Structures are given as structure tokens and as C-alpha cells.
């Protein structure tokens, strides 16, 4: 994940510079959104997939452990 963050920061820097050189404000905003924010969002989403999967597995394991240690109901 740290490598993905470095890539995202660098890419956002480049797209901000490209957007600043566009002819109009609308063109700059659109180029930043489509060349910068959208691809970076996808990179971060896919890079965080393993972490989300491990967290889900950990929560399920803790729920199973809590259910096994719970006193029997009468």
C-alpha cells in the first residue's frame, strides 16, 4: 500500500500541472477528474482490497470465537 500512495501522490502532482495548463477552467477540472482523480481512486481501491479482505476475515474469526466462548443460554 505505501508504494501505491507514492504513485498516487506523483500522479496527482502531474495531473494538477496538466490541469493548470488547460485553456479553460472547465477543461482543467475535467482533465483533473478524468486523468487524475478517477485513476487514483481505482488504484487505491484495488491496492486496499487485500487489507479489506484481511479485516473481514479477522472480524469473522473474532465473531466465531465470541460465539464459542459465550455461555449457553437456558
Short mmCIF file of the C-alpha atoms (twelve columns), coordinates in Angstrom:
data_MODEL
# 
_entry.id   MODEL 
# 
loop_
_atom_site.group_PDB 
_atom_site.id 
_atom_site.type_symbol 
_atom_site.label_atom_id 
_atom_site.label_alt_id 
_atom_site.label_comp_id 
_atom_site.label_asym_id 
_atom_site.label_seq_id 
_atom_site.Cartn_x 
_atom_site.Cartn_y 
_atom_site.Cartn_z 
_atom_site.pdbx_PDB_model_num 
ATOM 1  C CA . UNK A 1  0.000   0.000   0.000   1 
ATOM 2  C CA . UNK A 2  2.816   2.544   0.676   1 
ATOM 3  C CA . UNK A 3  4.076   2.125   -2.890  1 
ATOM 4  C CA . UNK A 4  0.579   2.799   -4.197  1 
ATOM 5  C CA . UNK A 5  0.436   6.005   -2.134  1 
ATOM 6  C CA . UNK A 6  3.716   7.246   -3.635  1 
ATOM 7  C CA . UNK A 7  2.432   6.537   -7.134  1 
ATOM 8  C CA . UNK A 8  -0.862  8.311   -6.414  1 
ATOM 9  C CA . UNK A 9  0.848   11.406  -4.996  1 
ATOM 10 C CA . UNK A 10 3.150   11.638  -8.003  1 
ATOM 11 C CA . UNK A 11 0.348   11.125  -10.486 1 
ATOM 12 C CA . UNK A 12 -1.866  13.731  -8.805  1 
ATOM 13 C CA . UNK A 13 1.016   16.218  -8.957  1 
ATOM 14 C CA . UNK A 14 1.400   15.623  -12.686 1 
ATOM 15 C CA . UNK A 15 -2.331  15.905  -13.380 1 
ATOM 16 C CA . UNK A 16 -2.608  19.128  -11.365 1 
ATOM 17 C CA . UNK A 17 0.142   20.624  -13.528 1 
ATOM 18 C CA . UNK A 18 -1.586  19.418  -16.693 1 
ATOM 19 C CA . UNK A 19 -4.936  20.788  -15.499 1 
ATOM 20 C CA . UNK A 20 -3.343  24.154  -14.701 1 
ATOM 21 C CA . UNK A 21 -2.149  24.424  -18.319 1 
ATOM 22 C CA . UNK A 22 -5.558  23.796  -19.875 1 
ATOM 23 C CA . UNK A 23 -7.209  26.555  -21.893 1 
ATOM 24 C CA . UNK A 24 -10.303 26.927  -19.687 1 
ATOM 25 C CA . UNK A 25 -11.332 26.223  -16.132 1 
ATOM 26 C CA . UNK A 26 -13.852 23.570  -17.194 1 
ATOM 27 C CA . UNK A 27 -11.231 21.772  -19.290 1 
ATOM 28 C CA . UNK A 28 -8.824  21.869  -16.353 1 
ATOM 29 C CA . UNK A 29 -11.384 20.440  -13.933 1 
ATOM 30 C CA . UNK A 30 -12.421 17.703  -16.357 1 
ATOM 31 C CA . UNK A 31 -8.847  16.728  -17.151 1 
ATOM 32 C CA . UNK A 32 -8.018  16.554  -13.444 1 
ATOM 33 C CA . UNK A 33 -11.078 14.426  -12.705 1 
ATOM 34 C CA . UNK A 34 -10.690 12.006  -15.613 1 
ATOM 35 C CA . UNK A 35 -6.875  11.833  -15.742 1 
ATOM 36 C CA . UNK A 36 -6.197  12.241  -12.025 1 
ATOM 37 C CA . UNK A 37 -8.932  11.553  -9.502  1 
ATOM 38 C CA . UNK A 38 -10.640 8.615   -11.214 1 
ATOM 39 C CA . UNK A 39 -7.481  6.561   -11.953 1 
ATOM 40 C CA . UNK A 40 -6.056  7.301   -8.495  1 
ATOM 41 C CA . UNK A 41 -9.301  6.232   -6.871  1 
ATOM 42 C CA . UNK A 42 -9.162  2.941   -8.750  1 
ATOM 43 C CA . UNK A 43 -5.527  2.376   -7.777  1 
ATOM 44 C CA . UNK A 44 -6.281  2.979   -4.098  1 
ATOM 45 C CA . UNK A 45 -9.383  0.779   -4.226  1 
ATOM 46 C CA . UNK A 46 -7.516  -2.162  -5.741  1 
ATOM 47 C CA . UNK A 47 -4.478  -1.646  -3.500  1 
ATOM 48 C CA . UNK A 48 -6.692  -1.739  -0.411  1 
ATOM 49 C CA . UNK A 49 -8.517  -4.933  -1.411  1 
ATOM 50 C CA . UNK A 50 -6.124  -7.189  0.491   1 
ATOM 51 C CA . UNK A 51 -6.439  -5.119  3.653   1 
ATOM 52 C CA . UNK A 52 -10.235 -5.161  3.464   1 
ATOM 53 C CA . UNK A 53 -10.215 -8.944  2.925   1 
ATOM 54 C CA . UNK A 54 -7.934  -9.491  5.943   1 
ATOM 55 C CA . UNK A 55 -10.084 -7.242  8.143   1 
ATOM 56 C CA . UNK A 56 -13.229 -9.138  7.139   1 
ATOM 57 C CA . UNK A 57 -11.529 -12.462 7.886   1 
ATOM 58 C CA . UNK A 58 -10.383 -11.151 11.289  1 
ATOM 59 C CA . UNK A 59 -13.896 -9.919  12.201  1 
ATOM 60 C CA . UNK A 60 -15.388 -13.288 11.232  1 
ATOM 61 C CA . UNK A 61 -12.774 -15.114 13.300  1 
ATOM 62 C CA . UNK A 62 -13.480 -12.907 16.328  1 
ATOM 63 C CA . UNK A 63 -17.236 -13.432 15.943  1 
ATOM 64 C CA . UNK A 64 -16.752 -17.207 15.829  1 
ATOM 65 C CA . UNK A 65 -14.504 -17.063 18.895  1 
ATOM 66 C CA . UNK A 66 -17.050 -14.925 20.792  1 
ATOM 67 C CA . UNK A 67 -19.844 -17.336 19.858  1 
ATOM 68 C CA . UNK A 68 -17.778 -20.323 21.059  1 
ATOM 69 C CA . UNK A 69 -16.903 -18.659 24.371  1 
ATOM 70 C CA . UNK A 70 -20.441 -17.400 25.084  1 
ATOM 71 C CA . UNK A 71 -22.193 -19.158 27.948  1 
ATOM 72 C CA . UNK A 72 -25.016 -21.471 26.890  1 
ATOM 73 C CA . UNK A 73 -28.487 -19.931 27.093  1 
ATOM 74 C CA . UNK A 74 -31.160 -21.556 29.212  1 
# 
